[in-house]
Amino acid sequence: MSPAAASPADRIGSYEDFARVHAYLLAASGIPPSLHQRLYRKLADEVFDGGEAFSVEPCEGGRQRRLVLAAEGALGRESDVFLVDHAWSFRLSDALKQLREVPGLAERMAALMCVDLDRRTELEEADEQDNGNGGSLENALEVVEKERTRIQEKGSDFAAWLELEELGIDDDMLMALDLPSKFPNMVALNLWGNKLQDPEKIMKGIEEFRRLKALWLNENPALKEGVDKVILDGLPELEIYNSHFTRKAGEWALGFCGNIIGADNPCSSAENIPLENIVTLDLSDRCIHKLPEVFSPSKLPSLSNLNIRGNPLDQMASDDVLKLVSGFTQLQELEVDIPGPLGNSAVSILECLPNLSLLNGINASSIIESGRHIVDSALKPRLPEWSPEESLSERVIGAMWLYLMTYRLADEEKIDETPVWYVMDELGSAMRHSDNANFRIAPFLFMPDGKLASAISYTILWPIHNVHTGEECTRDFLFGIGEDKQRSARLTAWFHTPENYFIQEFRQYKEQLQASSICPSRKATPVTKSIRPSDGRALLVFTDIPQVEEFLTRPEFVLASDPKEADIIWVSMQVDSELKNALGLTDQQYTNQFPFEACLVMKHHLAETIHKAWGSPEWLQPTYNLETHLSQLIGDSCVRKRDGMDNLWIMKPWNMARTIDTTVTGDLSAIIRLMETGPKICQKYIESPALFQGRKFDLRYIVLVRSMCPLEIFLSDVFWVRLANNQYTLEKTSFFEYETHFTVMNYIGRMNHINTPEFVKEFEKEHPVKWLEIHERIRDMIRRVFESATAVHPEMQNPFSRAIYGVDVMLDNKFSPKILEVTYCPDCTRACKYDTQALVGDQDVIRGSDFFNTVFGCLFLDEFKDVSPL
């Protein structure tokens, strides 16, 4: 649809016009008022000067990029503002289609997201082979002789530290170097990244180094042959082997990690190692199972900064490690895995180490104030992964969640139901995360004609701290989101956070569900009496729902124009105290809503209600409210991935119908990022559903509720079958195909319904089952759903409430029913319009008339035709 033409008065012609038209956007963006005029000039003149101020550099081996300030001189806090263009904007359902069809889009996005690296690497390797990259004995001998000369100048007793890294040395070359005769006092030997293959030849070349303290054979083919035991048995003084501590690790190893031992000071004798001078000690990723005995406060009295990340320390109890570390009274900064050898909570660690000022790079006082359990300044980034067989489009789909941003359009009338996702250009996308970011960004819609239809989307970038030339420019990916909104867990979208913590949270959650369930007992169902007056007059019904006006034809009910005179209020609006006052309603009029029915009709409340009543029943897929239980979901996903289980999930908004903003994905980053478009539940996807003619389907049942406490409900004899249009598949790219994985085709796509008798007949032909047996299991499940509400929320009961609810059910491939959702009365009533019209031929109006006459007869009279009690 083309934008409406703007009148000259609407067009932005001055800063005052800009500030007036964009007042709300400017306030919402957080852009400092001091920069508003500068922003206007750049927007009006389309000034993209970020390229002059910044440069983009590769990092993480080319699998990421970072943004660096390149301008001469510092960039002051809030001193300038920059426009960032959007390289790609789309609705999620269109993403794959656009990548496949828009020329050059997949190539640009693949380069921006660094998922074309293998293609670039292939070219680089070919160039290397052409230029020749083999090692030579002459090069190695040159290095050896240079080190030998240096040692001779130091004195014959000086210990040797020899660096022979990545020189292409093979087994025969090592033997030819004759290192033992040249370096009798060898202390450290670095052979990292060579071509050594034979463990026996390696050992023969170094076995005379009886005083050797450190040996690096990392990235040599020999490591695949189990050389470790041969080396460790043959070199009894070895303390560091392939960067890891050995069982012999002591003073020398600590001195090396404390930077007081190195090539210039090999220090072969423990007596000459001044451990008392060590202030900073980095023991990270040393595969330490038990800290050396020499690691103690008495030996390291000056220790102020300690890093013990990446070590199992599994031969020491957590209490013992914590007690040992707490003895270092000078310790100010600590880096440690959480959960890990010191415990599972950052707060509890700080309570035991009150002298710490920084834990994992985060200020200790801020951790205590926020109550953060996981803190980490050095989380490893999630880097894009792909297989060579994947197309560039498929690679981009997998990597894009590390780069996407989102916003929703809105005008005076309504907010857009479907969010817009976008990727910033190469400059903006190179900005990495920091908890202590020096820049902020915000999406901004510039309306040069003063109308939303003419809006151009940008991202605005500005410094929030002084930044110096060469300094990395960062932003906070979760700006404004603290631990009260699960900040640590949400960082999992971009970083490898500690899986053990989340797995522990998941296991505790499962145990709590089972321990706290009520397991409601089934009571005899009472009989609610007819409300028809004794004098036989018709009941007056006030409604704003066209389907009720059209199809309610029974003489016992007459439509009323004045709600104050009606016996029954059957409306699409929420009947609360405000509406009652506005319409003049009383508490003695019957309504089509129960109090607190949100415990059933809102998806997160439905799951919570069932969990409280039944724990984790098999008829409810594992379901998590992402606003409160993201950590538990992450733990569940980690366990499933570890154990090779199905790990596909469906994201559903709390309270939207027609599968709006609903997504199927197995990508944990996608799940977390999708939280940004509104509150959602994440539910285990039924990966192996029962199929009908190869297609997915679900069933809509109508439940009529006359009383909640005690429970009195009836099931309509007619249910609706909704079919997907496409054949079912779990092909990864199919998750973007609405008509493959969703069944509500009466709203989007061509309608694909089948009436009840025909479906049952054909289903029994296709599958070796009796539908009556399946139907009984479904009836029992639906009863349990409403029993949950009765047990958990007895306040739902109101003697003047009656309602109908739609219950959506799916069968798995074992024909076991699963509850999908419960829709409340107005939605259910509107849906019935579409469902009845989808039936065949002349049954449309008849079915609609029968349906609503049945509903009112059951709910308000003593007539139970075409319904069955549950």
N, C-alpha and C positions, 0 to 999 in steps of 0.2 A: 504494500500500500504506500503510495507516495506521500511525503510529508505535506501537511497543509501549508499553504503559502503564508508567510509572515508579513504583517503590515509593517511599514517603515517605522512606526512608533515602537514596535517590539524589538527591533534590531539593536544590538549592543553597539553604541557609538562612543561611549566614554567609560572611564573607570566607574563613575557613579552608577551608570546603567548596569555595568557588570556586577558591582557590589549589591545592587538591589535585586537583580534577577537571581543571583547565585548565593544570596545570603544564607539560606539553609544549608546548601552544599558546602560553603566555606566553613560554617560553624561545625558541621558534622565531620569534616575532613581533619580538623585539628591544625590546619595550616596557620602559623602565627599571623596575626593581623598586620604586623610590620612587613610581611612578604606579599600581601594581597595585591598591591599595586604593581609590584614587579611581576607577579604571576599573570596579571591581566595583560601586561605588555607582551610577555612571551606567548601567551595563548593567542592574542590578537594578531601577532606578527608571525606565529608558528616558528618560534625560535627553539631549535633543538641544539643547545650548545653543550650538552653533556659530554660529547665526544672530545671537546677541547679540555675538559676538566678531569676526565677519568680515563683509565685504560683497563682493558679486560685481559686477565692473565690466566693461563691454564694451571690447574693444580690437581692433586690426587691422581697423579699419573695421567693427566689429560681427561679424566672422567668427570671433572667439575671445572668451573671457572670461577674466578674471584674478581671483584672490582677494587681497583686501587686508585687513590687520588694522584693524578699525574700533573696537576697544575703547579706552577711555581709558587711557592709560598703556601702558608696554611689557609684553610677554608674555615672561617669563623662560625661559631654557633649562630644558627638562624640568619646567616649572612646572605644566602642566595637560595633560589628555588630552581629546579630543573624539570623539564617535561620529559616523560618517558612514554614512548609510543607503545601501542599494543600490537604485537606481531600476529596475534591470532585470537579471535573472539568467537564464541560458539555456545549453543545449547548442547548439553551433554549428549543427548540422543543423536545429534548431528555430527559428533566429533569424527568418528571413523569415516563417515561418508565424505566429509570435507577433505580429510587427509588423502583419501583415494582419488578425489575428483578435482581438487583445486591445484592447478599446475604449480609446481615448485614448493608447495606448502610443506609436504612431508620432508623434503630435503632440507629446508630451512630449519624446521623444528628438530629434525634429527641432529643437525649440527649444533644447534643451540643447546640441546639437552645431552650432547656428547654421547649419542647412541650410534653414531657412525664410526666409532673409534676403530673397530676391527678392519673396516675398509681402508682407513688411513694407515693403520699399522701394517697391513699387507703390502702397501706401496713402500712404506719406510723399510720393511724387512727386505723387500726386493732390492731397494737401493743399496742397503748394507751388504747384501750378498754380491752385488755387482762391484762394490768398492773393495770387497775383501775384508773380513773381520776376524780372521784366525789369529791365534797367539803365536809368538815366536820366542825361541829360546834366547835370542839376543836381547830382546826387550826385558825379559825376566832377569837375565844376568846383569844387565845394566843397573836395575833396581837393587839387586843383591850386592853388587860391588859398591854402590853408593852408600848403602847402609853399613857395609863392612868398614869402609873408610871412616865413616862417622864414629863407629865404635872404637876403632884404633886410636882416634884422636882423643876419645874419652878415657882410654886405658883398657888394658886387656881383660880386667875383671868386670868391666861394665856389662850389665845384662843387655841382651838384644831384644828388640821389638821390631819384627819384620812385617811390612805390609806388602803382600803380593796379590792384592784383590783384582779380579777381573782382568787377568793377563793372558787368558787362554791356556793356562798350564795344564797339561795332561799328565798321566802317570809316568811316562818315560822322561818328560821334561823335569818333573820333580826329582826323579832319581839323578838326572844329569846335573842338577843344581848343586848336589852334594852339600846340603845345608848344614848337617852336623859338624863337618870339619871346619866350616867357616864361622859358625856361631855356636861354640860349645856352651855358652851361657844363655841360650835362648829362653826367654820368659813368655813371650806372646808371639803367635804366628797367625797371620790373617791370610787365608787362602779362599776367601769368599768369592763365589761366582766364577770358578774355573771349570775344568773339564776332567776332574779326577774321578775315576770309575772303580778301580780295583782296591779294596780295603787292605789287602796284603801289601801291595806296593806302597800305599800311603803310609802304612805303619812302618814299613821298612825304611821309608825316607825320613821319618821323624822319631823313631823309637829311642834314639840315643838322647833325646831331649828330656832327661829324667826330671829336670827342674821346671818344665813347662807349666805355666799357670793358666794360660788362656789359648784356646785354639778355635778358629772359625773355619768351618768347612761348609757353611751354608750355601745352598744352591749349587752343589756339586752332584753329579749323577750318582756318586758312590753312596750317598745317603739312602738311596732306595735299596741298597743291598745289605742293610743292617750293619753298618760299620761301627755304630755307637759302642757296642759292648767291647769290641776289639780295642778301640781307642781308649775307653775309660779304664779297662783292665791294664793296658800297657803304659799308661801315663799316670802314675799314682799321685802326683802333686797337682793335677789339673783341677782348677776351681771354677773356670768358666769354659763351657763347651757349646759351641754354636749359639752363643748369646745367653745360654741358660746356666744357672748355678748347678754345680754338681754337689754330691754329698760332702765333698772336701771343702766347699766354699767357706772362707773365713776372712781374715784380715785383708788379704790381697784383693779378693773379690769386692769387699766393701770399699776398699781404697780406690779401686777402679771406678765403681759406681759413684763414689764421692768426688771424682775428678782430682784426686791427689796422686793417682798413678796413671801413667800413660807412656807414650813413646819416648818422651823426654825424661821421664822418671820411672823406669820399669820396676825398680824396688823389689828385688828378688827375695829379700829377707823380711820376715814379718816384724822383726824387731825395729826395722827402719820405717815402718808405716805409721805416720802420725794421725791415727784415727781421731784423736781429740780435737783436731783442727777442722773436721768435717762439719760444715753448716748445712749443706744441701746434699741429700742422698736420694738418688733415683734408682729404685729397685724394680721398676715397672717391667712387666712381661719377661721375668727371669725364670719362670716355671719353678718357683720356690715352693717346696712342700713344707719345709720347716726352716724357720729363720736360724741363721748360724748362731752359735752360743756367744760369739763375740759381739753380736748385735745386742747391745745393752746400754742403759744410761750411764754406767760407769765408764765404758769404753768410748762412748760417743756423747760426752757431756755438752757439746756445743750444738747438737743437732736441732735445727730450727725448721727445716723444710724436708718432709719425707713423702715419697711416692712409692706405694706398694701395690699399685693397680696391676691387674692381670696375673696375679699369682694365686694358685689354689689354696696354699697354706692348709691343706687338708690333714696334715699330721699334727695340727695344733688346734685345741679347742678355742672357740670364739672368745670365751672369757679370759683364757690365758693370753691370747694375742692382745686383747683390749687392755688387760692389766699391764702387759709389757710396754705397750705404746704409751699408756698413761704415766709411766715412770719417767718419760722424757719431758722434764719440767720446762725446758726451753722451747718445746715444739710449738710453732705458731701456725704452720701451714701443713695440711695433710691431704694427700690424694689417695683414695681407696675405693674399691668397688663397693657399691651399695645396691642390693644386699651383697654381703661378702664376709670376709674373715672377722670384721669388727661388729657385725650385726646387720639387721635388715632395715634400719631407719636412721636417716641423717640426724634427726632430732635426738634419738637415744644415744648416738655416738657423741654428740656435742655435750650431752648431759654428763657423760663420763670423762670428757676431755674439755673442761671449761676454759682452759687457757688458749684454745685454738681461736685464731682470728679468721682463718679461711679453711673451708672444707670443700675439696674439689673445685677450688677457685671461686667459691661463692662465700660472701660475707656471712660469718657465723650468726651474727645477730639477726640478719634478714631471714635466715633459715628457721631460727627459733620463732620469730614473729609470724612467719607464714605457715609454719607447721609442715614444711616440705619433708617428705620421707626419702625422695630420690633427688640427689643433686649431682651434677656432673658437668664440668667445664670442658671435658675432653671426650665427649661422646663421638664415636665414629659415625661419619655420615652414611646414610643409605645412598649407595650409588646405583645408577640404573643397571639393570641386568637384562640380557637378551640372549637369544640363541641365533646362530648364523642363519638358520632357516627362516627366521622372521623377516617380514618386509619392513621397510622403514616406517610405514604407517603403524604396524603392530608394535614396533619398538617405541614409537612416540606415545602410543596409548598406554604402554606400561610405565613409561618414565614421567608422564606429564604431571602426575600428582605431586612431584617434587618441585614443580614450578608454577602451578596454577594459582590464580587469584579469582575472586568472585564478587559479584554485586547483583542486586535486584533493581529493576526499574520500577518506578512508582509515579503516579500522578495524583491529582486531587481526588480521584474517584476510587482507585484501588492499587494494590501492589501486584506486580507481575508474579504469577504463581510459579513460573519456571525461572531459576536463576541463570545469569550469564556467567560463563567461565572465560577467563582470558589468560594469555601468556604475555608478559612484558617483553619488550625487545631485548636484544643481546646485552645491552647495558644493564637494564633493570633486572634481568634474569640472572646476572652474574653476582648479584648481592647475596652474600651468605648470611646465615643467622648468627646472632650473638645475644646473650642475655644482657650484655652491656653495649648495646648497639650505639653507633655514632650518627646514624641517619634514621629518618622516618619516611614512610611512603603512605600515600592515600589515593584511592581511585577518585577521579573527578570527571564530571560531565560538563563540558563547556558548550553552552547554547548560544551560538553567535546570533541566531535570529530570535532569541528569547523564548524558544519553544522546545519542549522535550523531543519533538520529532526531528529537530535539526541537530541534536546533541552529538558531540564528538567525544569519545572516551579517551582519557589519558590516565597515567599515574603520575602523581606529583612527588618529587623527591627533594628533601631539604636536610641540612645537617642540624643535629641537636646537640652536638659537642664540637669543640675545636678539633679539626682534622689536619694532619700534617702530610706533606708530600711523601708519597711512598707508603702511606698507611692504608690498610685494607678498610674499605667502606662496607659497613654491615648494617643490617636491620633486624629487628626482633620479629621473627615469624609469628609470634603469639603476643603481639603488643596488646596490653590491657587485659591479658588473660593470666590470672594468678592460680595458685593451688586450689582455691575455692572452685575453680572451673577446670581442674585436672590438668594443669599446665605440664607437669612432668610426664604424664601419660600421653598427652597430645604431641609432645616432642618426638614420640615414636614414629610419627609420619615422616620425619626427616633424618632421624638418627637411630642407631642401634642402642636402645636403652636396655637396662639389665633384665633379661628374660626371667631370671629366677624370682625376682620380686613379683612380677605379674603372675607367674605360675602359682606362687604362694597365695596371692590374693584370690585367684580363681578357685583354688582348692578350699580355702576358708569359706568362700561364698557358697560353694556347693554344699559344704557341711552345714552351714547356717540355714540354707533353704530346707534341707531335710529335717533339721532339728526344730525349726519353728513352724512347720506346717500344721494346720488344724485338723485336716482330714474330716470334713463335715460328715455327720451321720444323716442318713436319709429318713425323713419322717413321712407319716401318712399325709397325703394331699387333701386339704379341706375343699369344700365346694363353696365358691363365692356366689352369693345370690344375685338374681337379676335386679337391675336398678330401675326397671320400667315402673312407672307409677301405678298404684293399685286401681286408679280410675281408668286405666287403659290408654291415656293420652300418649301421643308420640313424643319421643325425646327430641329436644331441640339441640342441634349440632352447629357450632360455629367453627368454620374452617377457612384457612387461606390457601389450602392446597387444592389445585384444580382437579387432580385425580379423584379426590374424595367427593368433590362437588359433582363430578361426572358419573362416577360409578356407584356411589351409595344410593341405591334405589329402593331399599326396603321401606314399607309404609310405617314401620315403627320409629323411623328417624326422619326428621324434617330439618332442613337447613335454616339457620337463624341468621339474620343480618346484624343483630345487636348482641355482642358477646355477653353483656350483663344479663340477658334473658336466657342464655343457653344453659342446658344441663351438662353438655359435653363441649370442652374446648379442645379441638384437634388442629393444632397449628404447627408451622415450621419454625416459629420463633421459640426461644428459651422462655418458658413460663416461670419467671422469677418475680420477686416482690415488686420490682420496678414496673414490669409489664402488667402485673395485676392491678397496681395503683393506676396506671395509665388507662387501662381498659375498664376499670371498675369491677374486677373479678373478685370472687369470694373464695374462701377455702373449702366451700361445700360444692363447688363445681368440679366435675371430673375432667382431668387433663390427660393428654397422651404422653406424659413424661413422669418418670419416677425421680424422686430426689437422689442426688449423688450417683446418677446413672453413668457419670463419667468413669466410674470404676470398671465399667464394661466397654463403653464405646470409644474411649481413647486408648490407643494401642499400648502405651506404656503403663497405663493404669490396669488394663486387662491382664497383662503379664504379671504385674505386681499382685493383683488380686488372686490369680491362680497360684502363684508361687506361695503366697501366705496360706492358702487353703490346702494345697496338695503337694507343695515342694516342687519337684521337677517331674510332673507326669509325662508319660511317653507321648501323649497327644498334644503337648505343647513343645514346639521346637525350642532349643536353647535360645533365650531371648534376653537382651541386655538394653536397659535404658542408658544411652550413651552420655546423658547429662550427669549420671551418677555412678555408672558401673563400667566406665571405659577400661579401667585397669583389669577388671575381671574378664572382660571380653578379650583383651590383648593376651592375657594368660591362657584362656581357652584356645585362642588361635595358635599360640606358641606350642601348646601341648599337641594339638591336632597336626601341626606341621612336623613336629618332632616324631610323632608316632605314625606318620603317613596316612592320616585320616582325611576324610572329606573336609574341605576348608573353604567352602563357598558360602557367602552370606548375602542377605537382602536387607537393604536399608529402607526404612519406612518412616515418613513423618508421623509425629504423634497423632495428628488430627486432620489429615487430608484424605480425601476420597479419590477414586479413579486413578490410583497409582501415580498421582502427581509427585514429582521429586523422589520417586522410588527407583532404586538402583540395585543391580545384582553385581557383585564383585568378590574376588578372592584376594584383593590387594589391600593389605592392612593400612597402607598410606592413604588409599582412596577412602576407606571407611572413616578414618579420622578426619580427613579434609572435608568430607561430605557433611560433617557436623556443622560446618560454617554456614550452611544454607538453611539452618533451622533445627529445632530439637527433633531427634530421631530415636527409634529403636533399631537395633541390629539383631536380626534373627537368622538362625542357621537355615540356609536355603535347602529346600527339599530337592536334593540333586537327583534322586531317583524316584520321580513320581509315577503313579499309575498313569498310563497313557490311553487315550481313546483314538484309535486309528492313527497312532503315531504322534498325536498332539497332546499337549498339556491341557488340563481342564480343572475347573473348580466348581463347587456346588453352592448355591445360595439357598439356605433354608430360612423360613419365616417362623419366628417364635412369638407366640401371643402370651403376654404376661398379665394375669389378673391379680396376682398378689405376690409379693416378694418374701414376706415373713408372716405366716408360713408361705412356702413357695407353691404357687399354683400356675403352671405353664402348660401351653398346648403347642403342638407342632402342626403347621399346615401340611396337608397331604401332598401338595404340589411343591416341588423344589425346582430351581432353575439350574440348568447346566450351561456354563460359559466355557467356550472352547477358544484356544489360541488358533491363529490362522495358519501359522507355519509349523512344519514338522519340528519336534523337539530335538535339541542338540545341546551339548555342553562345550561346543567349539567356542574358544575364548572370544572371538569377534562377534559371536551371536548375542552376547550380553547387551549389545547396543541395538538389537532388533526387538522392538516393542512387541511385535506380533508373534514372536517365538516364545518369550518368557512370561508374557502377561495375557490375561484372559478377558479383561473387561472391554471387549471389542464393541460394545454398544455405545462407548464414548469416543474411542479413537479407532480408526481403521474400519474395515468392513465387518458387519455383524455376522456372527457365526454361532447360532444357537441351535439347540435341538430340544424337542419337548420330552417330558419325563418318561412316558411309556416307551417311546422309540429308543431313547438312550438306554434304558434298562435292558431292553431286548437285545440291542446291538452289543452292549457291554458284556452281557453274559455269553454271547456268541464268541466274542474276541478273547475273553479270559475265563479260565476254569473256576468260576466263583458263582455263588448264589447271592443276588443283590439283597435279599431279605436279611442275610447274615451281616452284610456290610451295613445295611440300614439300621440294624439294631445297635451295632457298635457306635454309629454316628449319633443315634438317639441318646445313648448312655453318655456319650461325651458331652453333648449339648446340655443335658441335665446337670452334669458335673460343673460345667461352666457357670450356670446360674446358681447352683448350690454354693459355689465359691463366693459369689457376691452376697448371698444371704448370710453366710457364715462370717465373712470379713466385714461387711457393711450392713448390719441390720437396720441402720438408719435409713436405708433405701425405702423401707416400707411406708406407704401412705395409703390409707383406705380409699382415697379419692384419686388414685393414680391407676391408669391402665396404659399399656403400651405394646407396640410390636417392635421386634428387633430382627434385623437380618444377620444371620450367622453364616460366615463363609468357611467352607471346609474343603480340604484337599486330601487325597489319598496317596500314600506312598506306594512303592511297587510291591509291598506285601499286603496292600489293601487295608492298611490301618489308617484311620482318620486322624487328621491334624487340624487343630483350630487355627484359622488365619486371622479373623477379626470379627468383631460384632459392630454392626452399624445401628445408629439410633433411629427412632421412629420417623422423623421427617425425611432423612436420607433414604431410609428403607422404603418409604412410601413413594418417593420420587423414582427410586430405582425400579420399583414394580411397574411404573409406567413404561420404561424402556424394555423391561423383561417381557411384559405381556405383549407389547407390540412386536417383539421378536419371534413370537410363536407363529404357527403356520396359519395362513388364510383367514377364514371367518372366525377362528377361535379368539381373535384379539379382544374384541369388546366383551364377548361373553365371559372370557376368562377374567378380565378386569372387573366386570360387574360381580361375578361370583366371588372373586377374591375379597373385595371390600365389604360386600354384604356378609361374607363369612367372618371377617375380622370383627365387625361391629356386633354381629350376632353372638360371637363367642365372648367378647370382652364385656358386653353390657347386658346381654340377655342369657337365658339358660339354654342356648342352642349351640351344639357342638358338631354341626355338619361340616365335613371336609377338614376336620382337625382331629388330632389324637393327643390325649394327655401324656405328659412326660413324667 
